[in-house]
Amino acid sequence: MKKIKIAVTGAGGGVGQSIIKGLYDTEYTIVGLDADILATGLYGVPIAYKTLSVEDPGYIENILEICKKEDCKLLFPGLDSELALLSEHSERFKEIGTTVVVSSLEAVEVADNKLLTYKLLSSHKIPVARTFALSDFLSSEGALNFPVIIKPMVGGSRSKDVYFLQTKKDLDWIISKPNFDKGNFVIQEYIEGEEYTCGTISLDQKCWGVIVMRRILRNGDTYKCFTVKNKKIEEVVMKVINTLKPFGACNVQLRLKAGVLPIVFEINARCSGTTGPRALAGFNEPKMIADYLLFNKKPVFKIKEVSMLRYWKEVVVKNHDVGIVNSKKKIINKRYPKL
């Protein structure tokens, strides 16, 4: 039987590669997409395409053309920068037989905006780190005690442009930096405690499951993670999901204040860089979502209590193959290393 094809964008990034890992050894054929000819994921899947960059006005047409040509039944986004765009054009993909695994535009925009996230969750009495527009905080100091976190209001990944500030002097130094745009940042309450990343899958307005992983970060990425069972965290995550109402995978990040109270500080309305480790722990989000959408199979999982230790790994790619991707924009990898 011919395998059903599933496209994954951002094949060179942590999220895209994590989705690809979840789809390995399944009944699906992965079609990797990325704008960079040196994106590792392009050489770790059966079929790969060099695409336009998400900033290019022709990006959607490019992805539509590929999905139609390859008859991809699903498209998993691996880039934050394309979520709103794909959500906005999801009906066009449906017309060619491709379901984009992306939440509604409203859910995407709320999750992507730290201030909107705070306002939504706090209005539903969900414990969330207090967050203010940096410009508002500066005009009415005293709303938060130091230490604090400042981060981009919209977007952001891998802790880029995220600062931990212990004193008012630290804040003054940051905002005095050349080209620092105070209007694009929020200031957030710093929560002392262990950090958790929680994965969920939501289909047909129902959250089918939650996996909780304690994590250790390095340079903004999850470096080590550990599956845990914590009913309080699961309950808070479920409240977040029932409030936001995402579609597909959604990632909730929180800290455990005083080792007891879960405090949410960020939401990603997509798969995450820990999707691959979650699959190894028995919670395979991409496969469960695909099985449900394509075969109406209810999500089934059994989470194993394990420790995930990440390490560097090299993928050797022939220069000839890189040349093919550069010139033909497509490559068929008859033999490929798993990421």
PyMOL commands that set and color helices and strands:
alter all, ss='L'
color gray80, all
select helices_A, chain A and resi 14-23+40-43+59-70+80-88+90-95+105-112+114-123+134-139+168-175+182-184+231-244+275-280+285-295+319-328
alter helices_A, ss='H'
color red, helices_A
select strands_A, chain A and resi 4-8+28-34+47-50+72-76+99-100+131-133+148-152+163-165+185-189+193-203+206-218+221-228+248-257+261-268+307-309+330-332
alter strands_A, ss='S'
color yellow, strands_A
deselect
rebuild
show_as cartoon
